[in-house]
């Protein structure tokens, strides 16, 4: 008898011989007809796995859980957010069912929700997990191709000082203070929101961001301008208790790019604007006020010089001076060359 019940289980169980070994599986149902259908399907799958070498179904939930457990990426928290979106659409699915057609549907859905660039980021993570399933975990014969839109990142967007002040007037106080500190220090949102008072020295006008909160995974020292100090004093006064600098109703703030922020952006007439554009504003103000590129790199915690070169066109005076130095050097070399040539002729 292939269908049977255990004393401690209400469900029917399946038992059959395959490849010289006994297979026992729970049907997950107390309905005999459904259990018989399960048995037929289970026998067929087991036969194909043994005789044809097919790999057993591997649940999406197992793949995403294994990915998070094994990954050493610093962006693990971001991966969890992306995977939560995939979970909504791949619930109860197995990785073998994630075909090219399914991927195309997911990609188009994410593009319609956000943008092609964001869709590419989501698809890049899915591609990495499927590749892991094929190459390392060997639960897939081969990973399906995951196409990308190849969208170019948008040009940096920044605010002028008058635009920034206009925005601040529309923001609720807790977001206004956060926006001001972001624009005065250039800190990324997550790095700033993770800041605790034990890492702030208002008197010494310094703050420290631990490596775990920095995109570049390096501890970052932040010199505090007089404007930044004023903001921190207001924050200390508004939230005298609690370890975190940024709080709302006694709880640490975990996001600033909220509906309240976007509503204020619309009222101020500065749309489109993301919270990260405040970091671009910090950089543009610095360059326009004479801060050198290498100094900006250190102030903003950029990991490479090439990343700050996007702001080079904002410093025409500096570039003009550099161009003039090159022109003088070139003119001097030409003049010296003529003198040497004249000297040889005279000789």
C-alpha positions in Angstrom: 0.0 0.0 0.0 1.7 3.2 -1.2 -0.6 5.6 0.7 -0.6 5.5 4.4 -1.1 7.6 7.5 1.2 8.0 10.5 -0.2 8.0 14.0 1.0 11.6 14.7 0.1 13.1 11.3 -3.4 13.9 9.8 -1.9 13.8 6.3 -1.5 10.9 3.9 2.1 9.8 3.2 3.5 8.3 0.0 5.9 5.3 -0.1 7.5 3.8 -3.1 10.7 2.2 -4.4 13.0 4.0 -6.8 16.5 3.1 -7.8 17.0 0.5 -5.1 15.9 2.9 -2.3 12.6 3.6 -0.5 11.1 7.1 -0.9 8.8 8.5 1.7 7.0 11.8 1.3 4.2 13.7 3.1 1.4 14.6 0.7 0.5 17.6 2.9 -3.2 16.8 2.7 -5.8 14.7 4.5 -7.9 14.3 1.3 -7.2 10.9 -0.3 -7.9 11.9 -3.9 -5.5 14.9 -3.6 -3.0 12.6 -2.0 -3.3 10.2 -4.9 -2.6 13.0 -7.3 0.4 14.1 -5.3 1.7 10.5 -5.4 1.4 10.3 -9.2 3.3 13.6 -9.5 5.9 12.6 -7.0 6.6 9.3 -8.7 7.0 11.1 -12.0 9.4 13.7 -10.7 11.5 11.1 -8.8 11.7 8.9 -11.9 12.9 11.8 -14.1 15.5 12.8 -11.5 16.9 9.3 -11.3 16.6 8.2 -14.9 17.1 11.5 -16.8 19.3 13.3 -14.3 16.9 16.2 -13.8 17.6 18.4 -10.8 14.9 18.5 -8.2 12.9 21.8 -7.8 14.7 24.3 -5.7 12.5 26.9 -3.9 13.1 30.6 -4.6 12.8 31.1 -0.8 15.7 28.7 -0.2 17.8 30.4 -2.9 17.3 34.0 -1.5 17.9 32.8 2.1 21.1 31.1 1.1 22.2 34.1 -0.8 21.9 36.4 2.2 23.5 33.8 4.4 26.6 33.5 2.2 27.0 37.0 0.8 29.7 39.2 2.3 28.6 42.3 0.5 28.4 45.6 2.3 25.1 46.3 0.6 23.4 43.3 2.2 20.7 45.6 3.7 19.9 46.8 0.2 19.8 43.3 -1.1 17.1 42.5 1.5 15.0 45.3 0.3 15.2 44.2 -3.3 14.6 40.5 -2.4 11.5 41.6 -0.5 10.1 42.9 -3.8 10.9 39.7 -5.6 9.3 37.7 -2.8 6.0 39.3 -3.6 6.1 37.9 -7.2 8.0 34.7 -6.7 6.3 33.3 -3.6 6.0 29.5 -3.7 8.0 29.4 -7.0 11.1 27.4 -7.6 14.2 28.7 -9.4 13.6 26.4 -12.4 10.4 28.2 -13.0 12.2 31.6 -13.4 12.4 31.5 -17.2 13.4 34.2 -19.6 9.7 35.0 -20.0 9.2 35.4 -16.2 12.3 37.6 -16.0 11.0 39.9 -18.8 7.7 40.3 -17.0 9.5 41.1 -13.7 11.8 43.6 -15.5 8.9 45.4 -17.2 6.9 45.5 -14.0 9.8 47.1 -12.0 10.5 49.6 -14.9 6.9 50.7 -14.8 7.0 51.2 -11.0 10.3 53.2 -11.0 12.8 53.6 -13.8 15.0 51.6 -16.2 18.1 52.3 -14.0 16.3 50.9 -10.9 15.0 47.9 -12.8 18.6 47.1 -13.9 19.7 47.1 -10.3 17.0 44.7 -9.3 17.7 42.5 -12.3 21.4 42.5 -11.5 20.8 40.9 -8.1 18.4 38.3 -9.7 21.1 37.5 -12.3 23.7 37.0 -9.5 21.5 34.6 -7.6 20.5 32.6 -10.6 24.2 32.4 -11.6 25.0 31.2 -8.1 22.3 28.5 -8.4 23.9 27.2 -11.6 27.7 27.6 -11.0 28.1 27.1 -7.2 25.0 25.4 -5.8 24.3 23.3 -8.9 20.6 23.3 -8.6 20.2 24.7 -12.1 21.7 23.3 -15.2 22.4 26.8 -16.5 21.3 30.3 -15.5 18.8 32.0 -17.8 19.9 35.2 -19.5 18.8 38.3 -17.6 18.6 41.3 -20.0 19.3 44.9 -18.9 18.0 48.2 -20.1 21.5 49.6 -19.9 20.1 52.9 -18.7 22.7 55.7 -18.1 22.7 57.2 -14.6 21.1 60.6 -14.5 23.3 63.7 -14.5 24.0 65.0 -10.9 21.2 67.3 -9.8 21.8 70.1 -7.3 20.1 73.1 -5.8 21.2 76.7 -5.6 21.3 78.2 -2.1 18.0 80.1 -2.7 16.3 76.9 -3.9 17.6 75.0 -0.9 16.2 77.6 1.5 12.9 77.6 -0.3 12.8 73.8 0.1 13.7 74.0 3.9 10.7 76.3 4.5 8.4 73.6 3.2 9.9 70.7 5.2 8.7 69.6 8.7 11.3 70.4 11.3 12.8 67.0 11.6 13.4 66.8 7.8 14.5 70.4 7.6 17.3 69.7 10.1 18.3 66.5 8.3 18.3 68.3 5.0 20.5 71.1 6.4 23.1 68.7 7.9 23.1 66.7 4.6 23.8 69.8 2.5 26.3 71.2 5.0 28.3 67.9 5.4 27.7 66.0 2.2 26.9 62.8 4.1 24.8 60.1 2.5 21.4 59.5 4.0 22.2 56.2 5.6 25.5 57.3 7.0 23.9 60.4 8.5 20.9 58.7 10.0 23.1 56.2 11.7 25.0 58.9 13.5 25.0 58.7 17.3 25.8 61.4 19.8 28.8 59.5 21.1 30.4 60.1 17.7 29.8 63.9 17.6 32.1 66.4 19.2 30.3 69.8 18.9 33.0 71.6 20.8 35.8 70.2 18.7 33.6 70.6 15.6 34.1 67.0 14.4 32.0 63.9 13.8 32.9 60.3 13.0 31.1 57.8 10.8 32.1 54.2 11.4 33.2 52.1 8.4 30.1 49.9 8.7 28.0 53.0 7.8 30.1 54.2 4.9 29.7 53.1 1.3 33.5 52.9 1.0 33.8 50.8 4.2 36.3 53.2 5.7 35.9 55.3 8.8 35.1 58.9 7.8 35.9 62.0 9.8 33.6 64.9 9.2 34.7 68.4 9.9 31.7 70.5 11.1 31.2 74.0 9.7 29.6 76.7 11.8 26.3 76.0 9.9 26.5 72.3 10.7 27.2 73.0 14.4 24.1 75.2 14.6 22.0 72.4 13.1 23.5 69.9 15.6 22.7 72.2 18.5 19.1 72.4 17.4 19.0 68.6 17.1 20.4 68.2 20.6 17.8 70.6 22.0 14.9 68.9 20.2 16.0 65.4 21.2 17.7 65.6 24.5 17.4 61.8 25.1 18.3 58.9 22.9 21.5 57.7 21.3 20.7 58.7 17.7 21.1 62.2 16.5 18.0 62.0 14.2 14.8 61.1 16.0 11.1 61.4 15.5 8.7 60.9 18.5 11.6 59.3 20.4 12.4 56.8 17.7 15.4 56.8 15.4 14.6 58.0 11.8 15.4 55.3 9.2 14.4 57.2 6.0 14.3 60.8 4.8 13.3 60.3 1.2 9.6 60.0 2.2 6.3 61.3 0.9 6.6 64.3 3.2 9.9 65.1 1.6 8.6 64.7 -2.0 5.5 66.8 -1.1 7.7 69.6 0.1 9.8 69.3 -3.1 6.6 69.8 -5.1 5.5 72.8 -3.0 8.9 74.4 -3.3 8.9 74.0 -7.0 12.3 72.2 -7.2 11.2 68.9 -8.6 12.5 66.5 -9.6 14.7 66.0 -6.6 15.9 63.0 -4.6 17.4 63.2 -1.1 20.8 62.1 -2.5 20.8 65.3 -4.6 21.5 67.2 -1.4 24.9 65.6 -1.4 25.4 66.8 -5.0 24.3 70.3 -3.8 27.0 70.1 -1.1 29.6 69.3 -3.7 28.5 72.0 -6.1 28.6 74.7 -3.4 32.0 73.6 -2.3 33.5 73.8 -5.8 31.9 77.1 -6.5 33.4 78.5 -3.3 37.0 77.5 -4.2 37.3 74.1 -2.7 39.9 72.0 -4.6 38.9 68.6 -6.1 41.2 66.6 -3.8 39.8 68.5 -0.8 36.2 67.8 -1.9 37.1 64.1 -2.2 38.2 64.0 1.5 35.3 66.2 2.8 32.6 64.1 1.1 34.2 60.7 1.7 34.4 59.8 -2.0 36.5 56.7 -2.6 38.1 57.8 -5.9 39.2 61.0 -7.5 37.3 60.2 -10.7 34.0 60.4 -8.7 34.4 64.1 -8.0 35.5 65.0 -11.5 31.8 65.2 -12.4 31.8 68.5 -10.6 34.8 69.9 -12.5 32.7 72.0 -14.9 31.4 74.0 -11.9 34.9 75.4 -11.3 35.6 77.4 -14.5 37.9 79.8 -12.6 40.1 76.9 -11.3 40.2 75.3 -14.8 41.0 78.7 -16.4 43.9 79.1 -14.0 45.2 75.6 -14.8 44.8 76.3 -18.5 46.7 79.5 -18.2 49.5 77.7 -16.4 49.7 75.1 -19.3 49.7 77.9 -21.9 52.5 79.7 -20.1 54.5 76.5 -19.9 53.9 75.8 -23.6 54.9 79.3 -24.5 58.0 79.1 -22.4 59.0 75.8 -24.0 58.5 77.3 -27.5 60.5 80.4 -26.6 63.3 78.3 -25.1 63.3 76.1 -28.2 63.7 79.1 -30.5 66.5 80.5 -28.4 68.3 77.1 -28.6 67.8 76.9 -32.4 69.1 80.5 -32.8 72.1 79.6 -30.7 72.9 76.6 -32.9 72.7 78.7 -36.1 74.9 81.4 -34.6 77.4 78.8 -33.6 
